[in-house]
Amino acid sequence: AMDRAESAEAAAEQLQLYRGDPSGWKSCRSTNEVAVSWRPSAEFAGNLYRGEGILPGSPRDVWECIKPVAGGLRTKWDQNVKDFEVIEAITDTLSVCRTTTPSAFMRIISPREFVDVVVMKQYEDGTMLSAATNVEHPLCPPRPNFVRGFNYPCGCLCIPVPGEPDRTQLLTFFQTDLGGYLPQTVVDSFFPSSISGFYSNLTKALKTLKA
């Protein structure tokens, strides 16, 4: 479990480094809810994507919607998450999880599965973070009806907005090797649209929570 903990800690540190490094980002999509940008990944032969938006909910509410726990809300509102299972709970804040995704992009992208070590952290300034990176696990051999994809350091930061307790800055980083044989053009258009969908569905979920 030690090396898993180290991988997860390293992923959390990467997110903080991405957050603090403004260089090289190119904008690729902007909606009312989110600005999406990208730069080449240093981890694999694809891109690192960043989503940034202000959401209509307290950091605690936003965290309730996105925290990576068994039976959490995310499978209810996130159309890119079909199933989320905790395979091994190492500590209260560290686990190995399997995420399955439905087919996407008019079925060009078939269902995927991802196995990650996931860590949750809270910082003194009230920021809450979840970070993940791919891992092998004996209880998760590849399954025949899914393509195995690989997440590189990725995750979410829920950042309090000073003076606005009912608003949260959500910063997300995605860098995923979808696996399989997908044309690069499909991959490059999938992520920006999927990230903007994530923010728009999360915004709706927050409004439902408040209702």
C-alpha positions as protocol buffer text, in pm:
chain_id: "A"
residue {
  index: 1
  type: ALA
  ca { x: 0 y: 0 z: 0 }
}
residue {
  index: 2
  type: MET
  ca { x: 297 y: 228 z: 55 }
}
residue {
  index: 3
  type: ASP
  ca { x: 381 y: 270 z: -312 }
}
residue {
  index: 4
  type: ARG
  ca { x: 10 y: 329 z: -383 }
}
residue {
  index: 5
  type: ALA
  ca { x: 7 y: 604 z: -121 }
}
residue {
  index: 6
  type: GLU
  ca { x: 320 y: 752 z: -279 }
}
residue {
  index: 7
  type: SER
  ca { x: 167 y: 743 z: -630 }
}
residue {
  index: 8
  type: ALA
  ca { x: -145 y: 916 z: -502 }
}
residue {
  index: 9
  type: GLU
  ca { x: 53 y: 1181 z: -311 }
}
residue {
  index: 10
  type: ALA
  ca { x: 264 y: 1244 z: -621 }
}
residue {
  index: 11
  type: ALA
  ca { x: -55 y: 1288 z: -827 }
}
residue {
  index: 12
  type: ALA
  ca { x: -189 y: 1541 z: -573 }
}
residue {
  index: 13
  type: GLU
  ca { x: 141 y: 1732 z: -590 }
}
residue {
  index: 14
  type: GLN
  ca { x: 125 y: 1731 z: -971 }
}
residue {
  index: 15
  type: LEU
  ca { x: -221 y: 1892 z: -959 }
}
residue {
  index: 16
  type: GLN
  ca { x: -91 y: 2168 z: -735 }
}
residue {
  index: 17
  type: LEU
  ca { x: 201 y: 2220 z: -976 }
}
residue {
  index: 18
  type: TYR
  ca { x: -38 y: 2236 z: -1275 }
}
residue {
  index: 19
  type: ARG
  ca { x: -251 y: 2482 z: -1081 }
}
residue {
  index: 20
  type: GLY
  ca { x: 45 y: 2708 z: -1015 }
}
residue {
  index: 21
  type: ASP
  ca { x: 199 y: 2695 z: -1363 }
}
residue {
  index: 22
  type: PRO
  ca { x: 32 y: 2934 z: -1608 }
}
residue {
  index: 23
  type: SER
  ca { x: 266 y: 2865 z: -1900 }
}
residue {
  index: 24
  type: GLY
  ca { x: 177 y: 2696 z: -2224 }
}
residue {
  index: 25
  type: TRP
  ca { x: -201 y: 2662 z: -2188 }
}
residue {
  index: 26
  type: LYS
  ca { x: -401 y: 2707 z: -2509 }
}
residue {
  index: 27
  type: SER
  ca { x: -769 y: 2783 z: -2484 }
}
residue {
  index: 28
  type: CYS
  ca { x: -990 y: 2535 z: -2672 }
}
residue {
  index: 29
  type: ARG
  ca { x: -1347 y: 2588 z: -2548 }
}
residue {
  index: 30
  type: SER
  ca { x: -1537 y: 2837 z: -2342 }
}
residue {
  index: 31
  type: THR
  ca { x: -1897 y: 2828 z: -2214 }
}
residue {
  index: 32
  type: ASN
  ca { x: -2088 y: 3016 z: -1944 }
}
residue {
  index: 33
  type: GLU
  ca { x: -1974 y: 2755 z: -1694 }
}
residue {
  index: 34
  type: VAL
  ca { x: -1617 y: 2673 z: -1788 }
}
residue {
  index: 35
  type: ALA
  ca { x: -1303 y: 2776 z: -1973 }
}
residue {
  index: 36
  type: VAL
  ca { x: -1118 y: 2472 z: -2109 }
}
residue {
  index: 37
  type: SER
  ca { x: -753 y: 2484 z: -2209 }
}
residue {
  index: 38
  type: TRP
  ca { x: -485 y: 2227 z: -2290 }
}
residue {
  index: 39
  type: ARG
  ca { x: -115 y: 2173 z: -2326 }
}
residue {
  index: 40
  type: PRO
  ca { x: 90 y: 1868 z: -2423 }
}
residue {
  index: 41
  type: SER
  ca { x: 114 y: 1620 z: -2136 }
}
residue {
  index: 42
  type: ALA
  ca { x: 454 y: 1550 z: -1984 }
}
residue {
  index: 43
  type: GLU
  ca { x: 325 y: 1208 z: -1873 }
}
residue {
  index: 44
  type: PHE
  ca { x: 215 y: 1043 z: -2199 }
}
residue {
  index: 45
  type: ALA
  ca { x: 180 y: 1113 z: -2571 }
}
residue {
  index: 46
  type: GLY
  ca { x: -146 y: 1307 z: -2534 }
}
residue {
  index: 47
  type: ASN
  ca { x: -274 y: 1630 z: -2382 }
}
residue {
  index: 48
  type: LEU
  ca { x: -333 y: 1762 z: -2034 }
}
residue {
  index: 49
  type: TYR
  ca { x: -668 y: 1945 z: -2014 }
}
residue {
  index: 50
  type: ARG
  ca { x: -765 y: 2208 z: -1760 }
}
residue {
  index: 51
  type: GLY
  ca { x: -1121 y: 2319 z: -1682 }
}
residue {
  index: 52
  type: GLU
  ca { x: -1187 y: 2624 z: -1471 }
}
residue {
  index: 53
  type: GLY
  ca { x: -1521 y: 2769 z: -1366 }
}
residue {
  index: 54
  type: ILE
  ca { x: -1713 y: 2925 z: -1079 }
}
residue {
  index: 55
  type: LEU
  ca { x: -2002 y: 2710 z: -961 }
}
residue {
  index: 56
  type: PRO
  ca { x: -2322 y: 2814 z: -778 }
}
residue {
  index: 57
  type: GLY
  ca { x: -2264 y: 2620 z: -457 }
}
residue {
  index: 58
  type: SER
  ca { x: -2049 y: 2615 z: -145 }
}
residue {
  index: 59
  type: PRO
  ca { x: -1724 y: 2416 z: -161 }
}
residue {
  index: 60
  type: ARG
  ca { x: -1891 y: 2158 z: 65 }
}
residue {
  index: 61
  type: ASP
  ca { x: -2186 y: 2118 z: -178 }
}
residue {
  index: 62
  type: VAL
  ca { x: -1958 y: 2093 z: -480 }
}
residue {
  index: 63
  type: TRP
  ca { x: -1745 y: 1837 z: -297 }
}
residue {
  index: 64
  type: GLU
  ca { x: -2056 y: 1631 z: -212 }
}
residue {
  index: 65
  type: CYS
  ca { x: -2128 y: 1605 z: -584 }
}
residue {
  index: 66
  type: ILE
  ca { x: -1780 y: 1509 z: -699 }
}
residue {
  index: 67
  type: LYS
  ca { x: -1609 y: 1324 z: -414 }
}
residue {
  index: 68
  type: PRO
  ca { x: -1485 y: 981 z: -524 }
}
residue {
  index: 69
  type: VAL
  ca { x: -1668 y: 755 z: -278 }
}
residue {
  index: 70
  type: ALA
  ca { x: -1881 y: 441 z: -308 }
}
residue {
  index: 71
  type: GLY
  ca { x: -2247 y: 534 z: -352 }
}
residue {
  index: 72
  type: GLY
  ca { x: -2151 y: 897 z: -421 }
}
residue {
  index: 73
  type: LEU
  ca { x: -2357 y: 1136 z: -631 }
}
residue {
  index: 74
  type: ARG
  ca { x: -2129 y: 1142 z: -930 }
}
residue {
  index: 75
  type: THR
  ca { x: -2281 y: 843 z: -1112 }
}
residue {
  index: 76
  type: LYS
  ca { x: -2618 y: 1020 z: -1089 }
}
residue {
  index: 77
  type: TRP
  ca { x: -2524 y: 1344 z: -1267 }
}
residue {
  index: 78
  type: ASP
  ca { x: -2202 y: 1278 z: -1460 }
}
residue {
  index: 79
  type: GLN
  ca { x: -2297 y: 1129 z: -1795 }
}
residue {
  index: 80
  type: ASN
  ca { x: -1937 y: 1011 z: -1846 }
}
residue {
  index: 81
  type: VAL
  ca { x: -1941 y: 792 z: -1535 }
}
residue {
  index: 82
  type: LYS
  ca { x: -2154 y: 481 z: -1562 }
}
residue {
  index: 83
  type: ASP
  ca { x: -2024 y: 302 z: -1256 }
}
residue {
  index: 84
  type: PHE
  ca { x: -1777 y: 382 z: -977 }
}
residue {
  index: 85
  type: GLU
  ca { x: -1653 y: 108 z: -744 }
}
residue {
  index: 86
  type: VAL
  ca { x: -1412 y: 118 z: -456 }
}
residue {
  index: 87
  type: ILE
  ca { x: -1199 y: -195 z: -505 }
}
residue {
  index: 88
  type: GLU
  ca { x: -983 y: -146 z: -196 }
}
residue {
  index: 89
  type: ALA
  ca { x: -1019 y: 116 z: 77 }
}
residue {
  index: 90
  type: ILE
  ca { x: -662 y: 164 z: 202 }
}
residue {
  index: 91
  type: THR
  ca { x: -743 y: 448 z: 446 }
}
residue {
  index: 92
  type: ASP
  ca { x: -1032 y: 694 z: 491 }
}
residue {
  index: 93
  type: THR
  ca { x: -881 y: 916 z: 225 }
}
residue {
  index: 94
  type: LEU
  ca { x: -697 y: 669 z: 0 }
}
residue {
  index: 95
  type: SER
  ca { x: -852 y: 398 z: -215 }
}
residue {
  index: 96
  type: VAL
  ca { x: -820 y: 200 z: -535 }
}
residue {
  index: 97
  type: CYS
  ca { x: -1123 y: 255 z: -755 }
}
residue {
  index: 98
  type: ARG
  ca { x: -1259 y: 131 z: -1084 }
}
residue {
  index: 99
  type: THR
  ca { x: -1457 y: 371 z: -1302 }
}
residue {
  index: 100
  type: THR
  ca { x: -1651 y: 252 z: -1605 }
}
residue {
  index: 101
  type: THR
  ca { x: -1767 y: 491 z: -1875 }
}
residue {
  index: 102
  type: PRO
  ca { x: -2047 y: 442 z: -2128 }
}
residue {
  index: 103
  type: SER
  ca { x: -1992 y: 454 z: -2501 }
}
residue {
  index: 104
  type: ALA
  ca { x: -1952 y: 813 z: -2617 }
}
residue {
  index: 105
  type: PHE
  ca { x: -1930 y: 1036 z: -2920 }
}
residue {
  index: 106
  type: MET
  ca { x: -2208 y: 864 z: -3115 }
}
residue {
  index: 107
  type: ARG
  ca { x: -2062 y: 529 z: -3009 }
}
residue {
  index: 108
  type: ILE
  ca { x: -1730 y: 593 z: -3182 }
}
residue {
  index: 109
  type: ILE
  ca { x: -1575 y: 557 z: -2835 }
}
residue {
  index: 110
  type: SER
  ca { x: -1673 y: 222 z: -2685 }
}
residue {
  index: 111
  type: PRO
  ca { x: -1716 y: 165 z: -2308 }
}
residue {
  index: 112
  type: ARG
  ca { x: -1397 y: 213 z: -2108 }
}
residue {
  index: 113
  type: GLU
  ca { x: -1274 y: 112 z: -1765 }
}
residue {
  index: 114
  type: PHE
  ca { x: -1010 y: 286 z: -1554 }
}
residue {
  index: 115
  type: VAL
  ca { x: -841 y: 158 z: -1239 }
}
residue {
  index: 116
  type: ASP
  ca { x: -688 y: 432 z: -1026 }
}
residue {
  index: 117
  type: VAL
  ca { x: -546 y: 504 z: -687 }
}
residue {
  index: 118
  type: VAL
  ca { x: -743 y: 802 z: -554 }
}
residue {
  index: 119
  type: VAL
  ca { x: -658 y: 1037 z: -268 }
}
residue {
  index: 120
  type: MET
  ca { x: -873 y: 1306 z: -104 }
}
residue {
  index: 121
  type: LYS
  ca { x: -716 y: 1601 z: 77 }
}
residue {
  index: 122
  type: GLN
  ca { x: -825 y: 1919 z: 251 }
}
residue {
  index: 123
  type: TYR
  ca { x: -594 y: 2219 z: 283 }
}
residue {
  index: 124
  type: GLU
  ca { x: -583 y: 2497 z: 541 }
}
residue {
  index: 125
  type: ASP
  ca { x: -736 y: 2750 z: 303 }
}
residue {
  index: 126
  type: GLY
  ca { x: -1047 y: 2528 z: 272 }
}
residue {
  index: 127
  type: THR
  ca { x: -952 y: 2388 z: -69 }
}
residue {
  index: 128
  type: MET
  ca { x: -1060 y: 2026 z: -115 }
}
residue {
  index: 129
  type: LEU
  ca { x: -879 y: 1809 z: -365 }
}
residue {
  index: 130
  type: SER
  ca { x: -921 y: 1466 z: -513 }
}
residue {
  index: 131
  type: ALA
  ca { x: -639 y: 1329 z: -726 }
}
residue {
  index: 132
  type: ALA
  ca { x: -605 y: 1002 z: -915 }
}
residue {
  index: 133
  type: THR
  ca { x: -356 y: 814 z: -1127 }
}
residue {
  index: 134
  type: ASN
  ca { x: -363 y: 470 z: -1292 }
}
residue {
  index: 135
  type: VAL
  ca { x: -260 y: 161 z: -1099 }
}
residue {
  index: 136
  type: GLU
  ca { x: -267 y: -216 z: -1146 }
}
residue {
  index: 137
  type: HIS
  ca { x: -476 y: -418 z: -902 }
}
residue {
  index: 138
  type: PRO
  ca { x: -508 y: -798 z: -871 }
}
residue {
  index: 139
  type: LEU
  ca { x: -886 y: -770 z: -822 }
}
residue {
  index: 140
  type: CYS
  ca { x: -919 y: -575 z: -1149 }
}
residue {
  index: 141
  type: PRO
  ca { x: -795 y: -772 z: -1445 }
}
residue {
  index: 142
  type: PRO
  ca { x: -904 y: -619 z: -1777 }
}
residue {
  index: 143
  type: ARG
  ca { x: -1259 y: -720 z: -1869 }
}
residue {
  index: 144
  type: PRO
  ca { x: -1342 y: -839 z: -2222 }
}
residue {
  index: 145
  type: ASN
  ca { x: -1628 y: -595 z: -2291 }
}
residue {
  index: 146
  type: PHE
  ca { x: -1431 y: -283 z: -2192 }
}
residue {
  index: 147
  type: VAL
  ca { x: -1127 y: -110 z: -2333 }
}
residue {
  index: 148
  type: ARG
  ca { x: -881 y: -37 z: -2051 }
}
residue {
  index: 149
  type: GLY
  ca { x: -786 y: 329 z: -2044 }
}
residue {
  index: 150
  type: PHE
  ca { x: -524 y: 497 z: -1827 }
}
residue {
  index: 151
  type: ASN
  ca { x: -553 y: 816 z: -1626 }
}
residue {
  index: 152
  type: TYR
  ca { x: -236 y: 1008 z: -1557 }
}
residue {
  index: 153
  type: PRO
  ca { x: -230 y: 1255 z: -1264 }
}
residue {
  index: 154
  type: CYS
  ca { x: -576 y: 1411 z: -1280 }
}
residue {
  index: 155
  type: GLY
  ca { x: -845 y: 1536 z: -1047 }
}
residue {
  index: 156
  type: CYS
  ca { x: -1042 y: 1827 z: -906 }
}
residue {
  index: 157
  type: LEU
  ca { x: -978 y: 2116 z: -671 }
}
residue {
  index: 158
  type: CYS
  ca { x: -1275 y: 2286 z: -499 }
}
residue {
  index: 159
  type: ILE
  ca { x: -1143 y: 2629 z: -408 }
}
residue {
  index: 160
  type: PRO
  ca { x: -1336 y: 2873 z: -183 }
}
residue {
  index: 161
  type: VAL
  ca { x: -1414 y: 3211 z: -341 }
}
residue {
  index: 162
  type: PRO
  ca { x: -1318 y: 3481 z: -87 }
}
residue {
  index: 163
  type: GLY
  ca { x: -1625 y: 3664 z: 46 }
}
residue {
  index: 164
  type: GLU
  ca { x: -1867 y: 3441 z: -149 }
}
residue {
  index: 165
  type: PRO
  ca { x: -1951 y: 3136 z: 64 }
}
residue {
  index: 166
  type: ASP
  ca { x: -2208 y: 3010 z: -188 }
}
residue {
  index: 167
  type: ARG
  ca { x: -1970 y: 3003 z: -481 }
}
residue {
  index: 168
  type: THR
  ca { x: -1680 y: 2771 z: -554 }
}
residue {
  index: 169
  type: GLN
  ca { x: -1399 y: 2783 z: -803 }
}
residue {
  index: 170
  type: LEU
  ca { x: -1367 y: 2435 z: -950 }
}
residue {
  index: 171
  type: LEU
  ca { x: -1039 y: 2357 z: -1118 }
}
residue {
  index: 172
  type: THR
  ca { x: -1020 y: 2020 z: -1296 }
}
residue {
  index: 173
  type: PHE
  ca { x: -732 y: 1849 z: -1470 }
}
residue {
  index: 174
  type: PHE
  ca { x: -780 y: 1557 z: -1707 }
}
residue {
  index: 175
  type: GLN
  ca { x: -505 y: 1361 z: -1881 }
}
residue {
  index: 176
  type: THR
  ca { x: -627 y: 1030 z: -2007 }
}
residue {
  index: 177
  type: ASP
  ca { x: -504 y: 772 z: -2249 }
}
residue {
  index: 178
  type: LEU
  ca { x: -834 y: 631 z: -2375 }
}
residue {
  index: 179
  type: GLY
  ca { x: -658 y: 321 z: -2509 }
}
residue {
  index: 180
  type: GLY
  ca { x: -786 y: 131 z: -2812 }
}
residue {
  index: 181
  type: TYR
  ca { x: -739 y: 264 z: -3164 }
}
residue {
  index: 182
  type: LEU
  ca { x: -910 y: 600 z: -3180 }
}
residue {
  index: 183
  type: PRO
  ca { x: -832 y: 864 z: -3441 }
}
residue {
  index: 184
  type: GLN
  ca { x: -652 y: 1156 z: -3276 }
}
residue {
  index: 185
  type: THR
  ca { x: -917 y: 1396 z: -3411 }
}
residue {
  index: 186
  type: VAL
  ca { x: -1184 y: 1208 z: -3211 }
}
residue {
  index: 187
  type: VAL
  ca { x: -976 y: 1224 z: -2892 }
}
residue {
  index: 188
  type: ASP
  ca { x: -901 y: 1594 z: -2942 }
}
residue {
  index: 189
  type: SER
  ca { x: -1266 y: 1687 z: -2984 }
}
residue {
  index: 190
  type: PHE
  ca { x: -1395 y: 1447 z: -2716 }
}
residue {
  index: 191
  type: PHE
  ca { x: -1219 y: 1598 z: -2414 }
}
residue {
  index: 192
  type: PRO
  ca { x: -1317 y: 1967 z: -2449 }
}
residue {
  index: 193
  type: SER
  ca { x: -1682 y: 1873 z: -2510 }
}
residue {
  index: 194
  type: SER
  ca { x: -1679 y: 1620 z: -2227 }
}
residue {
  index: 195
  type: ILE
  ca { x: -1529 y: 1874 z: -1983 }
}
residue {
  index: 196
  type: SER
  ca { x: -1784 y: 2141 z: -2071 }
}
residue {
  index: 197
  type: GLY
  ca { x: -2058 y: 1877 z: -2025 }
}
residue {
  index: 198
  type: PHE
  ca { x: -1912 y: 1789 z: -1685 }
}
residue {
  index: 199
  type: TYR
  ca { x: -1940 y: 2152 z: -1567 }
}
residue {
  index: 200
  type: SER
  ca { x: -2284 y: 2205 z: -1711 }
}
residue {
  index: 201
  type: ASN
  ca { x: -2423 y: 1881 z: -1557 }
}
residue {
  index: 202
  type: LEU
  ca { x: -2257 y: 1962 z: -1225 }
}
residue {
  index: 203
  type: THR
  ca { x: -2413 y: 2310 z: -1227 }
}
residue {
  index: 204
  type: LYS
  ca { x: -2757 y: 2149 z: -1280 }
}
residue {
  index: 205
  type: ALA
  ca { x: -2690 y: 1895 z: -1004 }
}
residue {
  index: 206
  type: LEU
  ca { x: -2601 y: 2176 z: -761 }
}
residue {
  index: 207
  type: LYS
  ca { x: -2924 y: 2360 z: -840 }
}
residue {
  index: 208
  type: THR
  ca { x: -3118 y: 2038 z: -775 }
}
residue {
  index: 209
  type: LEU
  ca { x: -2938 y: 1991 z: -442 }
}
residue {
  index: 210
  type: LYS
  ca { x: -3046 y: 2340 z: -335 }
}
residue {
  index: 211
  type: ALA
  ca { x: -3405 y: 2302 z: -447 }
}
